[in-house]
Amino acid sequence: MTTFVDNVLNGLALGSVYALVALGFVIIFKASGVLNFAHGSLLLLGGYLTAVLHDDLGFAGALALAILATATVAGLLDRFVLQRTGGQDAHAAHVQTIVTIGIDIVLVTDLARRIGGDLLSTGDPWGDSVTSVGSFTVADSRIAAIVVSAVVIAGVFALFRYSSWGLSLRAAAEDVEAAALMGVRLTRVRTLAWCLAGGLAALAAVFLVAFPAPGLERTTGQIALKAFPAAILGGLASPPGALAGSLLIGLTEALVAGYQSELHVLGEGFGDVAPYAVMVLVLLVRPTGLFGAKGAARV
């Protein structure tokens, strides 16, 4: 029972952080129709900036600057690279999706060169400390991940629901042409969406490399690929779906890792592909995702 609860807590922590990344995929897709394959490199950039700045600025200052810088880079990439490759139609979105692959290669190559073979610490205040409640033990970094992610996700949902930008984003996602005719500034809406997604990726990086993870390394950005099935699972245009899908993926990954010895018949590395296996199984039943609307394009 203790092992099960520990795995569930770890799964919830992972899922809440994956939700920050998955929301980035969803926000960008809703605003521009682009699947951002450069999201992992933005995550790596945010983590790298936090790691190299925390000695001079402290953890809080380094994280704040990393979030701001990553958000700015994401916004600039959209404004001055992607938006110059076409308009707002589906064909342009397909072209821009391909462009994000090139952006990812450039960013990852440069960051991997800078990081090399090192393991970098972000200087987080939780370190390797743990909290024990009865017979259960959970890393403080996991608790912080759940609490901070819950607060940030609630803020993002409030932004969607109550801000003028959120209303414009929802209108543009519903009908681009109608939104433009109603005065929605589509360029600004999508650039701000990219900025928000970049900031969320930088925040997620800090928790993904915290204890019990060894630290930031040049392959850290690949973790974003685990959040991609979460976004697909929930329905790529559904923020609530991204949250539900992320929690499902996080719990699946933690439980498979925790019971690996009992699941050895599935292969030693099954935990790495478990998120994708869940995604395929769900999409066989719900091709539009858990929260996908009827009549939506298949993901």
HUBEL-V100619 format. One record per run of one state. SS is the DSSP state (a for helix, b for strand, c for the rest). FROM is the first residue (numbers start at 1). TO is the last residue. If there is no record, write none. Layout:
ss/from/to
SS/FROM/TO
SS/FROM/TO
This chain:
ss/from/to
c/1/1
a/2/32
c/33/38
a/39/85
c/86/89
a/90/115
c/116/119
b/120/120
c/121/129
b/130/133
c/134/135
b/136/139
a/140/162
c/163/163
a/164/174
c/175/175
a/176/181
c/182/185
a/186/208
c/209/215
b/216/216
c/217/219
a/220/234
c/235/238
a/239/258
c/259/263
a/264/266
c/267/269
a/270/285
c/286/299
